[in-house]
């Protein structure tokens, strides 16, 4: 995923958080992390996990498609003459999301492995 898309997502999260009146402390409490850790998510210092993105969407009571700025009507086919163009847009959309999804899964697996190591050290 392009860096600008991630930056746009983070800006959207910050914008919605401010509109909803949530502070770093509110968000960190809801996510069970420290305020400093949440701040790092919004500044891009820490990568946003899929799980946290879903949880943020729930906290905001905002559809994930809105945070990701995906137009749910953007993929509706209007007529048969332009069907090829719409099909290409849909295929590109799924390919981009597949790559992001695979990276997020890899990140999740790495986090699980790290947590297991930390657990074993205790």
N, CA, C and O atoms as CSV, one atom per row, in Angstrom:
chain,resi,resn,atom,element,x,y,z
A,1,UNK,N,N,0.851,-1.178,0.000
A,1,UNK,CA,C,0.000,0.000,0.000
A,1,UNK,C,C,0.889,1.231,0.000
A,1,UNK,O,O,1.929,1.265,0.657
A,2,UNK,N,N,0.471,2.225,-0.734
A,2,UNK,CA,C,1.235,3.452,-0.797
A,2,UNK,C,C,1.249,4.132,0.566
A,2,UNK,O,O,0.293,4.061,1.338
A,3,UNK,N,N,2.374,4.795,0.829
A,3,UNK,CA,C,2.512,5.494,2.099
A,3,UNK,C,C,1.430,6.553,2.261
A,3,UNK,O,O,0.921,6.758,3.363
A,4,UNK,N,N,1.076,7.226,1.170
A,4,UNK,CA,C,0.066,8.283,1.254
A,4,UNK,C,C,-1.302,7.725,1.661
A,4,UNK,O,O,-2.073,8.418,2.323
A,5,UNK,N,N,-1.611,6.484,1.273
A,5,UNK,CA,C,-2.880,5.882,1.672
A,5,UNK,C,C,-2.906,5.627,3.173
A,5,UNK,O,O,-3.928,5.835,3.827
A,6,UNK,N,N,-1.795,5.183,3.709
A,6,UNK,CA,C,-1.693,4.960,5.156
A,6,UNK,C,C,-1.805,6.299,5.878
A,6,UNK,O,O,-2.508,6.417,6.882
A,7,UNK,N,N,-1.105,7.307,5.357
A,7,UNK,CA,C,-1.166,8.634,5.967
A,7,UNK,C,C,-2.595,9.174,5.940
A,7,UNK,O,O,-3.049,9.778,6.912
A,8,UNK,N,N,-3.301,8.960,4.838
A,8,UNK,CA,C,-4.692,9.405,4.740
A,8,UNK,C,C,-5.574,8.690,5.758
A,8,UNK,O,O,-6.452,9.307,6.363
A,9,UNK,N,N,-5.344,7.398,5.948
A,9,UNK,CA,C,-6.106,6.638,6.933
A,9,UNK,C,C,-5.869,7.194,8.330
A,9,UNK,O,O,-6.815,7.384,9.095
A,10,UNK,N,N,-4.627,7.452,8.659
A,10,UNK,CA,C,-4.293,7.982,9.987
A,10,UNK,C,C,-4.915,9.367,10.177
A,10,UNK,O,O,-5.433,9.677,11.250
A,11,UNK,N,N,-4.861,10.199,9.131
A,11,UNK,CA,C,-5.485,11.528,9.213
A,11,UNK,C,C,-6.988,11.395,9.426
A,11,UNK,O,O,-7.580,12.157,10.191
A,12,UNK,N,N,-7.601,10.434,8.754
A,12,UNK,CA,C,-9.043,10.213,8.895
A,12,UNK,C,C,-9.362,9.775,10.324
A,12,UNK,O,O,-10.328,10.255,10.916
A,13,UNK,N,N,-8.564,8.877,10.877
A,13,UNK,CA,C,-8.775,8.415,12.257
A,13,UNK,C,C,-8.656,9.588,13.221
A,13,UNK,O,O,-9.479,9.742,14.123
A,14,UNK,N,N,-7.629,10.417,13.027
A,14,UNK,CA,C,-7.441,11.583,13.888
A,14,UNK,C,C,-8.633,12.529,13.774
A,14,UNK,O,O,-9.141,13.028,14.778
A,15,UNK,N,N,-9.065,12.764,12.554
A,15,UNK,CA,C,-10.193,13.662,12.304
A,15,UNK,C,C,-11.472,13.158,12.979
A,15,UNK,O,O,-12.175,13.923,13.638
A,16,UNK,N,N,-11.763,11.875,12.811
A,16,UNK,CA,C,-12.973,11.307,13.407
A,16,UNK,C,C,-12.855,11.334,14.933
A,16,UNK,O,O,-13.828,11.627,15.628
A,17,UNK,N,N,-11.677,11.031,15.446
A,17,UNK,CA,C,-11.473,11.049,16.912
A,17,UNK,C,C,-11.778,12.433,17.466
A,17,UNK,O,O,-12.465,12.564,18.479
A,18,UNK,N,N,-11.269,13.462,16.805
A,18,UNK,CA,C,-11.494,14.826,17.273
A,18,UNK,C,C,-12.969,15.218,17.155
A,18,UNK,O,O,-13.516,15.862,18.051
A,19,UNK,N,N,-13.610,14.828,16.049
A,19,UNK,CA,C,-15.034,15.136,15.870
A,19,UNK,C,C,-15.888,14.458,16.935
A,19,UNK,O,O,-16.884,15.017,17.395
A,20,UNK,N,N,-15.486,13.245,17.323
A,20,UNK,CA,C,-16.234,12.501,18.340
A,20,UNK,C,C,-15.899,12.975,19.756
A,20,UNK,O,O,-16.572,12.603,20.717
A,21,UNK,N,N,-14.849,13.802,19.877
A,21,UNK,CA,C,-14.478,14.323,21.193
A,21,UNK,C,C,-13.654,13.372,22.039
A,21,UNK,O,O,-13.611,13.511,23.262
A,22,UNK,N,N,-12.997,12.403,21.405
A,22,UNK,CA,C,-12.169,11.451,22.138
A,22,UNK,C,C,-10.739,11.984,22.268
A,22,UNK,O,O,-10.194,12.571,21.334
A,23,UNK,N,N,-10.153,11.772,23.427
A,23,UNK,CA,C,-8.753,12.136,23.659
A,23,UNK,C,C,-7.874,10.908,23.449
A,23,UNK,O,O,-8.367,9.795,23.266
A,24,UNK,N,N,-6.546,11.139,23.480
A,24,UNK,CA,C,-5.619,10.007,23.432
A,24,UNK,C,C,-5.916,9.040,24.584
A,24,UNK,O,O,-5.865,7.820,24.427
A,25,UNK,N,N,-6.225,9.622,25.740
A,25,UNK,CA,C,-6.485,8.803,26.924
A,25,UNK,C,C,-7.718,7.924,26.735
A,25,UNK,O,O,-7.713,6.746,27.093
A,26,UNK,N,N,-8.790,8.515,26.161
A,26,UNK,CA,C,-9.992,7.728,25.889
A,26,UNK,C,C,-9.673,6.552,24.974
A,26,UNK,O,O,-10.047,5.411,25.242
A,27,UNK,N,N,-8.970,6.861,23.886
A,27,UNK,CA,C,-8.662,5.833,22.890
A,27,UNK,C,C,-7.736,4.765,23.476
A,27,UNK,O,O,-7.934,3.570,23.259
A,28,UNK,N,N,-6.736,5.208,24.210
A,28,UNK,CA,C,-5.790,4.239,24.780
A,28,UNK,C,C,-6.499,3.316,25.767
A,28,UNK,O,O,-6.214,2.120,25.818
A,29,UNK,N,N,-7.419,3.870,26.546
A,29,UNK,CA,C,-8.182,3.047,27.490
A,29,UNK,C,C,-9.007,2.002,26.743
A,29,UNK,O,O,-9.003,0.825,27.103
A,30,UNK,N,N,-9.714,2.438,25.701
A,30,UNK,CA,C,-10.555,1.522,24.918
A,30,UNK,C,C,-9.733,0.448,24.210
A,30,UNK,O,O,-10.202,-0.675,24.027
A,31,UNK,N,N,-8.503,0.791,23.812
A,31,UNK,CA,C,-7.645,-0.159,23.093
A,31,UNK,C,C,-6.727,-0.950,24.034
A,31,UNK,O,O,-5.973,-1.817,23.592
A,32,UNK,N,N,-6.799,-0.644,25.316
A,32,UNK,CA,C,-5.955,-1.300,26.336
A,32,UNK,C,C,-4.469,-1.108,26.050
A,32,UNK,O,O,-3.674,-2.043,26.142
A,33,UNK,N,N,-4.115,0.128,25.700
A,33,UNK,CA,C,-2.717,0.500,25.501
A,33,UNK,C,C,-2.483,1.820,26.226
A,33,UNK,O,O,-3.426,2.432,26.729
A,34,UNK,N,N,-1.235,2.256,26.280
A,34,UNK,CA,C,-0.937,3.533,26.936
A,34,UNK,C,C,-1.256,4.690,25.999
A,34,UNK,O,O,-1.294,4.516,24.781
A,35,UNK,N,N,-1.488,5.878,26.571
A,35,UNK,CA,C,-1.700,7.051,25.706
A,35,UNK,C,C,-0.524,7.298,24.762
A,35,UNK,O,O,-0.716,7.698,23.613
A,36,UNK,N,N,0.688,7.057,25.250
A,36,UNK,CA,C,1.872,7.243,24.398
A,36,UNK,C,C,1.847,6.263,23.222
A,36,UNK,O,O,2.215,6.620,22.103
A,37,UNK,N,N,1.416,5.040,23.480
A,37,UNK,CA,C,1.341,4.036,22.406
A,37,UNK,C,C,0.289,4.445,21.381
A,37,UNK,O,O,0.488,4.274,20.178
A,38,UNK,N,N,-0.828,4.984,21.859
A,38,UNK,CA,C,-1.854,5.430,20.908
A,38,UNK,C,C,-1.351,6.620,20.097
A,38,UNK,O,O,-1.584,6.695,18.890
A,39,UNK,N,N,-0.665,7.544,20.753
A,39,UNK,CA,C,-0.111,8.705,20.045
A,39,UNK,C,C,0.806,8.248,18.915
A,39,UNK,O,O,0.803,8.827,17.828
A,40,UNK,N,N,1.588,7.208,19.179
A,40,UNK,CA,C,2.505,6.698,18.159
A,40,UNK,C,C,1.756,6.123,16.961
A,40,UNK,O,O,2.265,6.170,15.841
A,41,UNK,N,N,0.568,5.588,17.173
A,41,UNK,CA,C,-0.245,5.105,16.052
A,41,UNK,C,C,-0.649,6.285,15.183
A,41,UNK,O,O,-0.536,6.230,13.958
A,42,UNK,N,N,-1.122,7.360,15.823
A,42,UNK,CA,C,-1.593,8.522,15.067
A,42,UNK,C,C,-0.456,9.320,14.433
A,42,UNK,O,O,-0.685,10.059,13.475
A,43,UNK,N,N,0.749,9.184,14.945
A,43,UNK,CA,C,1.878,9.882,14.326
A,43,UNK,C,C,2.591,8.996,13.312
A,43,UNK,O,O,3.517,9.439,12.633
A,44,UNK,N,N,2.161,7.756,13.214
A,44,UNK,CA,C,2.762,6.851,12.246
A,44,UNK,C,C,4.034,6.184,12.719
A,44,UNK,O,O,4.693,5.491,11.944
A,45,UNK,N,N,4.394,6.380,13.981
A,45,UNK,CA,C,5.597,5.753,14.523
A,45,UNK,C,C,5.396,4.255,14.742
A,45,UNK,O,O,6.342,3.471,14.666
A,46,UNK,N,N,4.146,3.871,15.015
A,46,UNK,CA,C,3.781,2.472,15.210
A,46,UNK,C,C,2.783,2.096,14.134
A,46,UNK,O,O,1.851,2.848,13.850
A,47,UNK,N,N,2.981,0.927,13.534
A,47,UNK,CA,C,2.060,0.474,12.497
A,47,UNK,C,C,0.714,0.115,13.105
A,47,UNK,O,O,0.633,-0.453,14.193
A,48,UNK,N,N,-0.326,0.458,12.383
A,48,UNK,CA,C,-1.688,0.164,12.802
A,48,UNK,C,C,-2.033,-1.263,12.388
A,48,UNK,O,O,-1.960,-1.610,11.209
A,49,UNK,N,N,-2.407,-2.085,13.361
A,49,UNK,CA,C,-2.772,-3.467,13.051
A,49,UNK,C,C,-4.223,-3.533,12.581
A,49,UNK,O,O,-5.014,-2.624,12.832
A,50,UNK,N,N,-4.549,-4.603,11.909
A,50,UNK,CA,C,-5.920,-4.806,11.441
A,50,UNK,C,C,-6.867,-4.870,12.633
A,50,UNK,O,O,-7.950,-4.286,12.610
A,51,UNK,N,N,-6.452,-5.578,13.668
A,51,UNK,CA,C,-7.291,-5.718,14.843
A,51,UNK,C,C,-7.597,-4.360,15.459
A,51,UNK,O,O,-8.736,-4.080,15.835
A,52,UNK,N,N,-6.570,-3.518,15.557
A,52,UNK,CA,C,-6.788,-2.192,16.132
A,52,UNK,C,C,-7.642,-1.326,15.211
A,52,UNK,O,O,-8.462,-0.540,15.685
A,53,UNK,N,N,-7.460,-1.461,13.915
A,53,UNK,CA,C,-8.279,-0.699,12.974
A,53,UNK,C,C,-9.753,-1.074,13.135
A,53,UNK,O,O,-10.616,-0.197,13.171
A,54,UNK,N,N,-10.039,-2.362,13.232
A,54,UNK,CA,C,-11.419,-2.804,13.450
A,54,UNK,C,C,-11.955,-2.274,14.790
A,54,UNK,O,O,-13.100,-1.830,14.876
A,55,UNK,N,N,-11.126,-2.325,15.815
A,55,UNK,CA,C,-11.552,-1.855,17.140
A,55,UNK,C,C,-11.802,-0.341,17.126
A,55,UNK,O,O,-12.768,0.132,17.725
A,56,UNK,N,N,-10.943,0.409,16.452
A,56,UNK,CA,C,-11.134,1.861,16.339
A,56,UNK,C,C,-12.455,2.150,15.632
A,56,UNK,O,O,-13.199,3.044,16.035
A,57,UNK,N,N,-12.738,1.401,14.592
A,57,UNK,CA,C,-13.999,1.559,13.872
A,57,UNK,C,C,-15.185,1.324,14.814
A,57,UNK,O,O,-16.173,2.057,14.772
A,58,UNK,N,N,-15.079,0.305,15.656
A,58,UNK,CA,C,-16.138,0.017,16.630
A,58,UNK,C,C,-16.263,1.133,17.666
A,58,UNK,O,O,-17.371,1.550,18.002
A,59,UNK,N,N,-15.134,1.613,18.166
A,59,UNK,CA,C,-15.140,2.675,19.175
A,59,UNK,C,C,-15.813,3.930,18.614
A,59,UNK,O,O,-16.619,4.572,19.289
A,60,UNK,N,N,-15.469,4.266,17.371
A,60,UNK,CA,C,-16.034,5.450,16.727
A,60,UNK,C,C,-17.475,5.236,16.267
A,60,UNK,O,O,-18.176,6.188,15.924
A,61,UNK,N,N,-17.908,3.970,16.265
A,61,UNK,CA,C,-19.210,3.616,15.692
A,61,UNK,C,C,-19.299,4.161,14.265
A,61,UNK,O,O,-20.294,4.761,13.859
A,62,UNK,N,N,-18.209,3.923,13.524
A,62,UNK,CA,C,-18.054,4.413,12.157
A,62,UNK,C,C,-17.709,3.226,11.273
A,62,UNK,O,O,-16.821,2.445,11.616
A,63,UNK,N,N,-18.385,3.073,10.150
A,63,UNK,CA,C,-18.066,1.952,9.261
A,63,UNK,C,C,-16.601,1.991,8.816
A,63,UNK,O,O,-16.038,3.059,8.575
A,64,UNK,N,N,-16.012,0.831,8.716
A,64,UNK,CA,C,-14.633,0.721,8.277
A,64,UNK,C,C,-14.451,1.328,6.890
A,64,UNK,O,O,-13.414,1.927,6.605
A,65,UNK,N,N,-15.451,1.174,6.031
A,65,UNK,CA,C,-15.363,1.742,4.678
A,65,UNK,C,C,-15.224,3.261,4.724
A,65,UNK,O,O,-14.594,3.858,3.852
A,66,UNK,N,N,-15.814,3.881,5.743
A,66,UNK,CA,C,-15.679,5.336,5.871
A,66,UNK,C,C,-14.262,5.719,6.296
A,66,UNK,O,O,-13.695,6.682,5.779
A,67,UNK,N,N,-13.698,4.973,7.228
A,67,UNK,CA,C,-12.321,5.254,7.656
A,67,UNK,C,C,-11.345,5.037,6.500
A,67,UNK,O,O,-10.388,5.792,6.331
A,68,UNK,N,N,-11.599,4.000,5.711
A,68,UNK,CA,C,-10.728,3.695,4.579
A,68,UNK,C,C,-11.061,4.535,3.345
A,68,UNK,O,O,-10.380,4.465,2.322
A,69,UNK,N,N,-12.126,5.330,3.469
A,69,UNK,CA,C,-12.593,6.198,2.390
A,69,UNK,C,C,-12.866,5.408,1.116
A,69,UNK,O,O,-12.438,5.769,0.020
A,70,UNK,N,N,-13.599,4.313,1.308
A,70,UNK,CA,C,-14.026,3.484,0.191
A,70,UNK,C,C,-15.475,3.826,-0.099
A,70,UNK,O,O,-16.326,3.732,0.785
A,71,UNK,N,N,-15.756,4.216,-1.314
A,71,UNK,CA,C,-17.118,4.555,-1.720
A,71,UNK,C,C,-17.849,3.256,-2.020
A,71,UNK,O,O,-17.550,2.602,-3.019
A,72,UNK,N,N,-18.814,2.863,-1.165
A,72,UNK,CA,C,-19.507,1.593,-1.399
A,72,UNK,C,C,-20.266,1.569,-2.723
A,72,UNK,O,O,-20.514,0.490,-3.262
A,73,UNK,N,N,-20.637,2.718,-3.254
A,73,UNK,CA,C,-21.343,2.770,-4.529
A,73,UNK,C,C,-20.403,2.916,-5.710
A,73,UNK,O,O,-20.846,2.929,-6.858
A,74,UNK,N,N,-19.126,3.024,-5.444
A,74,UNK,CA,C,-18.151,3.270,-6.502
A,74,UNK,C,C,-17.941,2.122,-7.452
A,74,UNK,O,O,-17.345,2.299,-8.514
A,75,UNK,N,N,-18.414,0.953,-7.095
A,75,UNK,CA,C,-18.190,-0.215,-7.939
A,75,UNK,C,C,-19.479,-0.742,-8.554
A,75,UNK,O,O,-19.536,-1.888,-9.000
A,76,UNK,N,N,-20.501,0.084,-8.578
A,76,UNK,CA,C,-21.752,-0.340,-9.187
A,76,UNK,C,C,-21.667,-0.154,-10.692
A,76,UNK,O,O,-21.214,0.880,-11.182
A,77,UNK,N,N,-22.100,-1.147,-11.395
A,77,UNK,CA,C,-22.106,-1.082,-12.849
A,77,UNK,C,C,-23.392,-0.412,-13.309
A,77,UNK,O,O,-24.489,-0.806,-12.912
A,78,UNK,N,N,-23.244,0.600,-14.148
A,78,UNK,CA,C,-24.404,1.354,-14.595
A,78,UNK,C,C,-24.951,0.808,-15.906
A,78,UNK,O,O,-26.164,0.716,-16.090
A,79,UNK,N,N,-24.054,0.448,-16.814
A,79,UNK,CA,C,-24.514,-0.110,-18.085
A,79,UNK,C,C,-23.527,-1.146,-18.591
A,79,UNK,O,O,-22.388,-1.214,-18.128
A,80,UNK,N,N,-23.965,-1.940,-19.529
A,80,UNK,CA,C,-23.132,-3.028,-20.036
A,80,UNK,C,C,-21.982,-2.548,-20.909
A,80,UNK,O,O,-20.976,-3.247,-21.032
A,81,UNK,N,N,-22.107,-1.373,-21.518
A,81,UNK,CA,C,-21.056,-0.891,-22.417
A,81,UNK,C,C,-19.747,-0.611,-21.691
A,81,UNK,O,O,-18.677,-0.748,-22.285
A,82,UNK,N,N,-19.805,-0.223,-20.419
A,82,UNK,CA,C,-18.581,0.082,-19.680
A,82,UNK,C,C,-18.221,-1.010,-18.675
A,82,UNK,O,O,-17.463,-0.769,-17.735
A,83,UNK,N,N,-18.760,-2.198,-18.874
A,83,UNK,CA,C,-18.540,-3.296,-17.931
A,83,UNK,C,C,-17.060,-3.635,-17.793
A,83,UNK,O,O,-16.606,-3.951,-16.693
A,84,UNK,N,N,-16.303,-3.577,-18.878
A,84,UNK,CA,C,-14.884,-3.916,-18.830
A,84,UNK,C,C,-14.138,-2.962,-17.906
A,84,UNK,O,O,-13.285,-3.393,-17.129
A,85,UNK,N,N,-14.448,-1.678,-17.981
A,85,UNK,CA,C,-13.793,-0.688,-17.128
A,85,UNK,C,C,-14.072,-0.934,-15.665
A,85,UNK,O,O,-13.163,-0.854,-14.838
A,86,UNK,N,N,-15.307,-1.230,-15.332
A,86,UNK,CA,C,-15.655,-1.509,-13.940
A,86,UNK,C,C,-14.980,-2.780,-13.449
A,86,UNK,O,O,-14.503,-2.841,-12.316
A,87,UNK,N,N,-14.940,-3.789,-14.300
A,87,UNK,CA,C,-14.300,-5.048,-13.916
A,87,UNK,C,C,-12.830,-4.815,-13.600
A,87,UNK,O,O,-12.305,-5.373,-12.637
A,88,UNK,N,N,-12.163,-3.991,-14.406
A,88,UNK,CA,C,-10.752,-3.703,-14.171
A,88,UNK,C,C,-10.573,-2.978,-12.841
A,88,UNK,O,O,-9.649,-3.292,-12.090
A,89,UNK,N,N,-11.443,-2.010,-12.537
A,89,UNK,CA,C,-11.353,-1.288,-11.266
A,89,UNK,C,C,-11.514,-2.249,-10.094
A,89,UNK,O,O,-10.793,-2.158,-9.101
A,90,UNK,N,N,-12.457,-3.161,-10.217
A,90,UNK,CA,C,-12.703,-4.126,-9.139
A,90,UNK,C,C,-11.499,-5.042,-8.972
A,90,UNK,O,O,-11.079,-5.310,-7.847
A,91,UNK,N,N,-10.937,-5.525,-10.081
A,91,UNK,CA,C,-9.767,-6.400,-9.986
A,91,UNK,C,C,-8.597,-5.671,-9.352
A,91,UNK,O,O,-7.889,-6.245,-8.524
A,92,UNK,N,N,-8.377,-4.405,-9.730
A,92,UNK,CA,C,-7.296,-3.628,-9.124
A,92,UNK,C,C,-7.544,-3.435,-7.632
A,92,UNK,O,O,-6.618,-3.540,-6.828
A,93,UNK,N,N,-8.778,-3.155,-7.264
A,93,UNK,CA,C,-9.142,-2.965,-5.867
A,93,UNK,C,C,-8.821,-4.220,-5.056
A,93,UNK,O,O,-8.212,-4.138,-3.989
A,94,UNK,N,N,-9.230,-5.366,-5.561
A,94,UNK,CA,C,-8.984,-6.610,-4.833
A,94,UNK,C,C,-7.501,-6.942,-4.766
A,94,UNK,O,O,-7.036,-7.455,-3.747
A,95,UNK,N,N,-6.743,-6.662,-5.830
A,95,UNK,CA,C,-5.311,-6.945,-5.824
A,95,UNK,C,C,-4.609,-6.072,-4.786
A,95,UNK,O,O,-3.772,-6.563,-4.028
A,96,UNK,N,N,-4.945,-4.784,-4.747
A,96,UNK,CA,C,-4.342,-3.892,-3.757
A,96,UNK,C,C,-4.669,-4.356,-2.344
A,96,UNK,O,O,-3.798,-4.380,-1.475
A,97,UNK,N,N,-5.924,-4.723,-2.119
A,97,UNK,CA,C,-6.323,-5.166,-0.787
A,97,UNK,C,C,-5.687,-6.499,-0.427
A,97,UNK,O,O,-5.377,-6.740,0.739
A,98,UNK,N,N,-5.490,-7.362,-1.405
A,98,UNK,CA,C,-4.859,-8.651,-1.141
A,98,UNK,C,C,-3.440,-8.438,-0.628
A,98,UNK,O,O,-3.017,-9.092,0.325
A,99,UNK,N,N,-2.709,-7.527,-1.256
A,99,UNK,CA,C,-1.338,-7.255,-0.840
A,99,UNK,C,C,-1.310,-6.680,0.576
A,99,UNK,O,O,-0.477,-7.075,1.391
A,100,UNK,N,N,-2.208,-5.760,0.865
A,100,UNK,CA,C,-2.285,-5.162,2.201
A,100,UNK,C,C,-2.651,-6.236,3.216
A,100,UNK,O,O,-2.046,-6.318,4.285
A,101,UNK,N,N,-3.636,-7.053,2.883
A,101,UNK,CA,C,-4.091,-8.110,3.773
A,101,UNK,C,C,-2.942,-9.071,4.100
A,101,UNK,O,O,-2.769,-9.460,5.255
A,102,UNK,N,N,-2.164,-9.450,3.091
A,102,UNK,CA,C,-1.046,-10.361,3.315
A,102,UNK,C,C,-0.002,-9.730,4.228
A,102,UNK,O,O,0.553,-10.406,5.094
A,103,UNK,N,N,0.270,-8.442,4.042
A,103,UNK,CA,C,1.232,-7.757,4.905
A,103,UNK,C,C,0.713,-7.675,6.338
A,103,UNK,O,O,1.469,-7.846,7.294
A,104,UNK,N,N,-0.577,-7.412,6.473
A,104,UNK,CA,C,-1.160,-7.331,7.809
A,104,UNK,C,C,-1.143,-8.689,8.503
A,104,UNK,O,O,-0.896,-8.770,9.706
A,105,UNK,N,N,-1.403,-9.743,7.757
A,105,UNK,CA,C,-1.330,-11.086,8.338
A,105,UNK,C,C,0.086,-11.407,8.788
A,105,UNK,O,O,0.288,-11.990,9.854
A,106,UNK,N,N,1.067,-11.028,7.975
A,106,UNK,CA,C,2.462,-11.265,8.337
A,106,UNK,C,C,2.804,-10.502,9.616
A,106,UNK,O,O,3.469,-11.038,10.502
A,107,UNK,N,N,2.352,-9.256,9.710
A,107,UNK,CA,C,2.600,-8.444,10.891
A,107,UNK,C,C,1.961,-9.079,12.122
A,107,UNK,O,O,2.560,-9.112,13.197
A,108,UNK,N,N,0.737,-9.582,11.952
A,108,UNK,CA,C,0.025,-10.233,13.058
A,108,UNK,C,C,0.810,-11.458,13.534
A,108,UNK,O,O,0.981,-11.666,14.735
A,109,UNK,N,N,1.285,-12.269,12.577
A,109,UNK,CA,C,2.048,-13.462,12.926
A,109,UNK,C,C,3.323,-13.100,13.680
A,109,UNK,O,O,3.714,-13.789,14.622
A,110,UNK,N,N,3.970,-12.011,13.256
A,110,UNK,CA,C,5.187,-11.569,13.932
A,110,UNK,C,C,4.876,-11.118,15.361
A,110,UNK,O,O,5.631,-11.404,16.290
A,111,UNK,N,N,3.761,-10.413,15.522
A,111,UNK,CA,C,3.365,-9.963,16.854
A,111,UNK,C,C,3.040,-11.151,17.762
A,111,UNK,O,O,3.400,-11.144,18.939
A,112,UNK,N,N,2.375,-12.152,17.233
A,112,UNK,CA,C,2.047,-13.349,18.012
A,112,UNK,C,C,3.326,-14.065,18.438
A,112,UNK,O,O,3.455,-14.494,19.585
A,113,UNK,N,N,4.265,-14.188,17.507
A,113,UNK,CA,C,5.531,-14.849,17.821
A,113,UNK,C,C,6.270,-14.086,18.922
A,113,UNK,O,O,6.824,-14.691,19.840
A,114,UNK,N,N,6.275,-12.764,18.823
A,114,UNK,CA,C,6.936,-11.951,19.837
A,114,UNK,C,C,6.256,-12.126,21.195
A,114,UNK,O,O,6.929,-12.261,22.217
A,115,UNK,N,N,4.938,-12.124,21.204
A,115,UNK,CA,C,4.210,-12.295,22.465
A,115,UNK,C,C,4.470,-13.676,23.076
A,115,UNK,O,O,4.568,-13.808,24.296
A,116,UNK,N,N,4.583,-14.701,22.229
A,116,UNK,CA,C,4.894,-16.038,22.742
A,116,UNK,C,C,6.273,-16.059,23.375
A,116,UNK,O,O,6.465,-16.658,24.433
A,117,UNK,N,N,7.250,-15.397,22.723
A,117,UNK,CA,C,8.601,-15.331,23.283
A,117,UNK,C,C,8.592,-14.613,24.619
A,117,UNK,O,O,9.236,-15.053,25.572
A,118,UNK,N,N,7.861,-13.504,24.690
A,118,UNK,CA,C,7.778,-12.760,25.922
A,118,UNK,C,C,7.115,-13.576,27.025
A,118,UNK,O,O,7.525,-13.514,28.184
A,119,UNK,N,N,6.105,-14.330,26.664
A,119,UNK,CA,C,5.396,-15.184,27.620
A,119,UNK,C,C,6.322,-16.277,28.162
A,119,UNK,O,O,6.305,-16.593,29.351
A,120,UNK,N,N,7.123,-16.840,27.266
A,120,UNK,CA,C,8.051,-17.890,27.689
A,120,UNK,C,C,9.121,-17.357,28.632
A,120,UNK,O,O,9.620,-18.090,29.486
A,121,UNK,N,N,9.477,-16.080,28.479
A,121,UNK,CA,C,10.514,-15.473,29.316
A,121,UNK,C,C,10.025,-15.249,30.737
A,121,UNK,O,O,10.839,-15.109,31.650
A,122,UNK,N,N,8.721,-15.213,30.943
A,122,UNK,CA,C,8.182,-14.936,32.288
A,122,UNK,C,C,8.310,-16.104,33.192
A,122,UNK,O,O,7.905,-16.034,34.352
